[in-house]
Amino acid sequence: MLPAIRRPTLIDVCRLFFLGAVWGGAFIFIAFALADFGPISIAAWRVLLGAIVMVFIVMLTTGSFPRGARNWRYIVVVGCLNSAVPFFLISWGQQFISSAETALLMSVGTFCSLLLSHFVSEDERINRYRAIGVLVGFLGVLLLVLWDLMDSGLGGLKGQIAVTLAGCSYAISSVIARRLSHLPSIPISAATMITASVYMVPLAFLLENPIPSSVSLTSILSLVYLGVIATALAMTIRFVVIRANGAVFMSQVGYLVPLFGVIWSGLFFADVINLQTMLALAFILTGIAITRKGG
């Protein structure tokens, strides 16, 4: 029997916003890293660096990894769907579409998570508050990216399909990850990073050149951010949120990622944070509040 989830507290909401800020910045660093690395290599370095950091943290804390064939079956699947697949698909898709389109399409994962959780869990059923909250939050995302979509068009279909599949992959992994909720979060994160590395590192050497002869410092620092902050630290917090509040609440980070993506863009590239951005924030916050009311 799965552990029961609880109503999100202020600390839980702060965790969600932190993840939104970290992953919102990841799009910028992926764009930087694409200057010197291919999408498979970016995903491989990201999970490998994340695995190294997480193993080090495990050694300093619990000192042990999950045991049992049943647990490792779930870990292997989560490592694939939570890290290896979406990391590659997002990096690959960003070669063809804008960051605004990427942010919008990633939000599809929220709907996928809501539907899956309704059918596979007892305590995350769809109710009117959750449905309304998801729709209101999605309106915020639409408002945030609409102007960019009107300017740039639909972009490359293959990139759109890749990012949409990445969002769905995250959603599926969130639901499966609840099967590991009885285990400590840090060892689980480390184990999933290790399995993702087993998938991606050989592929990178087989299909790309993950160690190019000339690499800029910007690309190296971007990979460090993606591996250590956006993967090792963020994934650990993600498991904590899923364990405490469930996959549907966790999926709402898909609304915060595009918002913070715009904010980071303004800080890095001096873009203007306009009324459209502030209105989008109001919709997103309202959507989260309504969903919280639904339990």
C-alpha positions in Angstrom: 0.0 0.0 0.0 1.3 3.4 -1.0 2.0 6.0 1.8 -0.8 8.6 2.0 0.0 12.1 0.6 -0.8 15.2 2.6 -2.0 18.7 1.8 0.9 20.9 0.6 2.3 23.3 3.2 4.0 26.6 2.6 7.4 24.8 2.7 6.1 22.4 0.0 5.1 25.3 -2.2 8.5 26.9 -1.7 10.1 23.6 -2.8 8.0 23.7 -5.9 9.0 27.3 -6.7 12.7 26.4 -6.1 12.4 23.6 -8.6 10.6 25.9 -11.1 13.5 28.4 -10.8 16.2 25.8 -11.2 14.6 24.0 -14.2 13.5 27.3 -15.7 17.2 28.3 -15.9 18.1 24.9 -17.4 16.8 25.9 -20.8 19.3 28.7 -21.0 22.2 26.4 -20.0 21.1 23.7 -22.5 21.2 26.4 -25.2 24.8 27.3 -24.1 25.9 23.7 -24.0 24.5 22.9 -27.5 27.3 25.2 -28.9 29.9 22.4 -28.2 28.0 19.3 -27.4 25.3 17.2 -29.1 21.9 16.5 -27.3 22.9 12.9 -26.4 26.2 14.1 -24.9 24.4 16.8 -22.9 22.0 14.2 -21.5 24.9 11.8 -20.8 27.1 14.4 -19.0 24.0 15.6 -17.0 23.1 12.2 -15.6 26.8 11.2 -15.1 27.6 14.3 -13.1 24.4 14.0 -11.2 25.2 10.4 -10.4 28.7 11.2 -9.1 27.3 13.9 -6.8 24.5 11.8 -5.6 26.7 8.8 -4.8 29.0 11.1 -2.9 26.0 12.4 -0.9 24.8 8.9 -0.2 28.2 7.9 1.2 28.1 10.9 3.5 24.5 10.3 4.7 22.8 6.9 4.7 25.8 4.9 3.2 23.5 2.4 1.5 21.5 2.0 -1.6 18.0 0.5 -2.2 17.8 -3.3 -2.1 15.5 -5.9 -3.5 14.7 -6.9 -7.1 11.3 -5.3 -7.0 12.6 -1.9 -6.0 15.4 -2.0 -8.6 12.8 -2.8 -11.3 11.1 0.4 -10.6 14.4 2.3 -10.3 15.5 1.1 -13.7 12.2 2.3 -15.3 12.2 5.7 -13.4 15.9 6.3 -14.3 14.9 5.9 -17.9 11.7 7.9 -17.9 12.7 10.5 -15.3 16.2 11.4 -16.6 17.6 9.6 -19.7 14.7 10.0 -22.0 13.5 13.6 -21.2 17.0 15.0 -20.9 17.8 13.8 -24.4 14.4 14.8 -25.9 14.5 18.4 -24.4 18.1 19.0 -25.6 17.3 17.5 -29.0 14.0 19.4 -29.4 15.5 22.8 -28.5 17.5 22.6 -31.7 14.3 23.1 -33.6 11.9 25.2 -31.5 12.0 28.2 -29.2 12.3 28.1 -25.5 8.7 29.5 -25.2 7.3 26.6 -27.3 9.4 24.2 -25.2 7.9 25.6 -22.0 4.3 25.4 -23.4 4.7 21.8 -24.6 6.3 20.6 -21.3 3.1 21.7 -19.6 1.3 18.8 -21.4 2.9 16.6 -18.7 0.6 18.1 -16.1 -2.5 16.8 -18.0 -0.8 13.5 -18.5 0.0 13.3 -14.7 -3.5 14.2 -13.7 -5.1 11.6 -15.9 -2.6 8.8 -15.0 -2.9 9.5 -11.2 -6.7 9.4 -11.4 -6.6 5.8 -12.7 -3.6 4.3 -10.8 -3.9 5.9 -7.3 -6.5 6.1 -4.6 -5.7 9.5 -3.2 -5.1 11.6 -6.3 -8.5 11.4 -8.0 -9.6 14.2 -10.3 -12.0 16.6 -8.6 -13.4 19.9 -9.7 -10.8 21.9 -7.8 -7.9 20.0 -9.4 -9.5 20.2 -12.8 -10.1 23.9 -12.5 -6.7 24.6 -11.0 -4.9 22.8 -13.9 -7.0 24.7 -16.5 -6.3 28.1 -14.8 -2.6 27.3 -14.6 -2.5 26.3 -18.2 -4.1 29.6 -19.1 -1.2 31.3 -17.4 1.2 29.3 -19.5 -0.7 30.2 -22.7 -0.6 33.9 -21.8 3.1 33.7 -21.1 4.1 32.1 -24.4 1.3 33.3 -26.8 3.1 36.4 -28.1 6.2 34.4 -28.9 4.2 31.7 -30.7 2.5 34.4 -32.8 5.9 35.8 -33.8 7.8 32.6 -34.5 5.0 30.3 -35.6 4.7 26.6 -34.7 8.3 25.8 -35.4 9.6 22.4 -36.2 7.1 19.6 -35.8 9.8 17.1 -34.8 11.0 19.4 -32.0 7.5 19.9 -30.7 6.8 16.1 -30.7 10.1 15.5 -28.8 9.4 18.0 -26.1 5.8 16.9 -25.7 7.0 13.3 -25.2 9.6 14.6 -22.6 6.8 16.2 -20.6 4.7 12.9 -20.7 7.8 10.9 -19.8 8.2 13.1 -16.6 4.6 12.6 -15.8 4.7 8.8 -16.2 7.9 8.6 -14.1 6.2 10.7 -11.3 3.4 8.2 -11.0 5.8 5.2 -11.0 8.1 7.0 -8.5 5.4 6.8 -5.9 6.0 3.0 -5.8 9.4 3.9 -4.2 8.0 6.3 -1.6 8.8 3.9 1.2 12.5 4.3 0.5 14.8 7.3 1.4 14.8 10.0 -1.2 18.6 10.5 -1.5 19.5 6.8 -2.3 16.6 6.6 -4.8 17.8 9.7 -6.6 21.4 8.3 -6.7 20.2 4.9 -8.0 18.0 6.5 -10.8 21.0 8.7 -11.9 23.3 5.6 -12.0 20.8 3.7 -14.2 20.3 6.7 -16.4 24.1 6.9 -16.9 24.2 3.3 -17.9 21.8 4.1 -20.7 23.2 7.4 -21.9 27.0 7.4 -21.5 27.5 4.4 -23.9 25.1 6.0 -26.4 27.0 9.3 -26.3 30.3 7.6 -27.2 28.6 5.4 -29.8 26.6 8.1 -31.6 28.4 11.4 -30.8 31.6 12.8 -29.4 31.0 13.6 -25.7 34.7 14.8 -25.3 35.3 17.3 -28.1 38.8 18.7 -28.6 37.7 22.3 -28.2 35.2 23.3 -25.6 34.3 26.7 -24.2 34.3 27.5 -20.5 30.6 28.5 -20.9 29.7 25.1 -22.1 31.6 23.3 -19.3 30.0 25.5 -16.6 26.6 24.9 -18.3 27.1 21.1 -18.0 28.1 21.5 -14.3 24.9 23.5 -13.6 22.8 21.0 -15.5 24.4 18.0 -13.7 24.9 19.2 -10.2 22.1 21.8 -9.6 19.4 21.0 -12.1 19.8 17.2 -11.8 21.4 16.0 -8.5 19.9 18.6 -6.2 16.6 19.2 -8.0 15.8 15.5 -8.5 16.4 14.8 -4.8 13.9 17.5 -3.9 11.5 16.2 -6.6 11.4 12.8 -4.9 10.7 14.5 -1.6 7.8 16.4 -3.1 6.3 13.4 -4.8 6.5 11.3 -1.6 4.8 14.0 0.5 2.3 15.6 -1.9 1.9 13.3 -4.9 2.5 13.4 -8.6 -0.3 15.9 -9.4 1.1 18.6 -7.1 4.6 17.9 -8.4 3.4 18.3 -12.0 2.4 21.9 -11.4 6.1 22.8 -11.6 5.4 22.6 -15.3 3.6 26.0 -14.9 6.5 27.6 -13.0 9.3 26.5 -15.3 8.2 28.7 -18.3 7.6 31.6 -15.9 11.1 31.4 -14.4 12.5 30.8 -17.9 11.3 34.2 -18.8 12.6 35.8 -15.6 16.1 34.2 -16.1 16.0 35.3 -19.7 15.4 38.9 -18.5 18.3 38.7 -16.1 20.8 37.1 -18.5 19.8 38.9 -21.7 18.2 42.1 -20.3 14.8 41.3 -21.7 11.9 43.4 -20.3 9.7 41.7 -17.8 6.3 43.1 -18.9 2.7 43.1 -17.8 2.1 39.9 -19.7 4.6 38.1 -17.5 3.1 39.4 -14.3 -0.5 38.4 -15.4 0.8 34.9 -16.2 2.3 34.7 -12.7 -1.1 35.7 -11.3 -2.8 32.9 -13.3 -0.2 30.3 -12.3 -0.4 31.2 -8.6 -4.2 31.1 -8.7 -4.1 27.7 -10.4 -1.8 26.2 -7.7 -4.0 27.7 -5.0 -7.2 26.2 -6.5 -5.5 22.8 -6.9 -4.3 22.9 -3.2 -7.9 23.5 -2.1 -8.8 20.3 -3.9 -6.6 18.4 -1.5 
